[in-house]
Amino acid sequence: MKIGIIGAGNMGAGLGKLWAKAGHQVVFSYSRDENKLWDLATSAGATAKAATVQEAAAQDVILIAVWLPALAEVIDAAGTLDGKIVITCISGLQPDFTGQTIGLATDLKISVAETIQQLIPHAKVVEAFNTTFAEIIASDSRKFGSDVPSVFYCGDDSEAKQITARLIEDCGYEAVDAGNLLVARTLETLATAWVQFAVASQQFPNLGLKAVRR
């Protein structure tokens, strides 16, 4: 799979490295430090490289992993995303964990993921990875003892969701289908509660969510 990463912070870098390790071709983009971007691509291995946002957006699957205020800028820089699978893990949380994850300040009635779908209406948007921590992604294993943590995902396109599920599993998580993109409103609220609980309980970031079935 050819995967473009827009956003070379902790989440984008960590997921990109895992996908490159799994054999996918990964294009990293969008960093304040160009040298850091090139170093990241080098450390990710032979199937990874650094490039522009537009080049990353030309891949089959695109992960957008930027701070919310940068969203409009990167979508503009990406060019056309028509027909692309776009995975978002963007949260509205502020660095001190006091923010909300229920949409942009101009429209709090919808989720961030739905906002992205409105901005790129002909793309196939899927939300995933917002209920796990970058520190877990960057660790040697996603497992907690013998337990494999779950990553919930949602979207409106069945093929995009199937591909996202495989990419979640490639990272060492259990993929759990949470429904259509409307459910992003709930997942983003869950992500807020999960982060705040982890911090309040002084267990951040050493916690993982798991869907337990009978």
N, C-alpha and C positions, 0 to 999 in steps of 0.2 A: 504494500500500500504506500502511496506517495502522500506524505503528511506535511502540511505547512503549519508552523507555529508562529503566531503573531503575539509577541509578548515573551521576552526572554527572562522574566523574573523567576521566582522560586517554583511556581506551578508549571509554567511553560517549559522551563529548563528541565525540571524533574521528569515530567511526562514525556518530553521529547527524547530524553536519554533512554528511558525505559522502552519506548517504541523503537528507537534505533537498535537497542540491544536485542529486541525481538525480531530484527531483520527488516524493519520498514525503512523506507527512504524518507529522511526528515530534513526539512528546510527551516532553520531558525531565523527569525527576523524581529525587528523592533526592540532595540535596546538603547539606553542613553549612552552606553559605553560600547563603541564599535569593537574595541579590542576585546572586551569581555565577551561579545557576541561570537567573535571568531574563535576565542579560546573555548567557549562552550561547544561550538560545533566540532572542534578538534577532539575535545574530551569525550564527545558522544560516540566517536568511532567513524569507520570508513563510509557508512551509509548516511552520514549527516553532513550538512554544509550550512554556511551562513549566507544570507541574501537579503534583498529588499522585501518590504511588505508585499509589494505587487507580485514578486516571484513566489513568495510563500503562498499567496492567495491563488496561484495558478495550479496548486496541487489538487489531488482528488478530495482530500479531507483537510479542513482547516480548523485548528484550535485557536480560539481567541481567548487570551489569558492576560488581560491588561486591567489596570485600575479603571473604574467606571468613568472618571472624567476624560479618559483618553479614547473612549469608545468611538465617538463620532470621527475623530481624527484618523484612527486606523482603518475604519470602514471606508472613509474617503480615499485613503492611500491605497487600499486594496484593489480598487477598480471593480469591475463586475464580478459578482459572486453568484451569478445565476446558475442554478443547477448544482451548486457545490454543497457538500455536507459540511455544516459549520457547527462545531461543538463549542459550547460556551461554559466556562466555569466562573464567570465574573460574579463577584459579590459586591453589594453596595456598602459593605462594612468598611468603616474607617480603620486606620492602623491601630487605634486604641480599642477596637471592637465595640464602639458605641453606635455604629451606624445601622441603618435598616437595609434589608435585602428584598424590598417589595416594589422595586421599580425606580425609575429616574425621578428626580425631584419635581419635574414638570408633569409627571403622570403617575401618581402612586397607586392607581387602580390596576396596573398590570405589572408583571414581573420584568426583570432585566432581560430574560430570555425572550419574552414576547416583544419587548421593545426592539431587540436585535432583529427579530423576525419582521417587524414593521419596517425597519431601516433597510433590510435586504429581503424584500418579499418573495423573491424567486429562488432563494436559497432554502436548504433543508436544515433547519436549526434544531439542534438537540442539546439539552442541558445535561451536564454530568460533572462529576468530580468536585462538586461544591460542598460535599459532606465528608471530605477527608482532608487531611492536612499535608502541606508541602513537605513537612519534616518526615512524615510517614512515606511519602512518595520517594524521597531521597534516601531512605534507609536501605539497608541491605536486603530486607524482606518486608513485604506488607503484612505478613502473618503476625498474629498475637498468640504465641504458643502454637497450638494446632488449629486455631480459629482463623478463617479467612474473612476479612471485613467486607462489607457490602458497599457498592457504589450504586446509588439510585440514578436513573436517567429517564428523561421524558422528551417526547417530540411527536410531531404529527405525521412524519414520513416513515413507513415501515422499514424500507431498505436502509435508510439513514440510521435508524435505531438498531437494526441488526448489526451493521458495521460498527457502530459505537459500542455495542455490547461486546463484540470481539476485541475491540481495542481496550476496553476496560479489563477484560480477562487477561489480555497480553501484559497488563501492568500488575497482575497478581491479585486482582480483586474479584469478588463475585458480582456479576452484573444483575441488577434488579430493575425490571421494567416498571416504572411508576405511572405510566399512562401517557396521555397526550400533552402538548406543550402548555396547556392551561395549568397543569399540575406544577409547573415551575413556580407558581405563586406559593404553593405549599412547600416545595423543596427549598426555596430560597429562605422562607421563614424558618424551616427546620434547620437550615445551615446557620442562621443567626443564633437560634437557641443552642445549637450544638457547640458552636464556638464559645459562646458566653458561659455555658455550663462548664466546658473544659477549663476555661480561665478561672471561673469562680471556685471550682473544686481543686484548683492548683494541680490539675493533671494534664494540662495542655503541654505538648501536643500528643501525649502518649495514650490516646484513646482512639478506638475504632468503632464504627457502627456496624451492626450485623442484623440482617433480617433472619429471624428464627422461625422455622416452619414445623408444623406437626406432621 
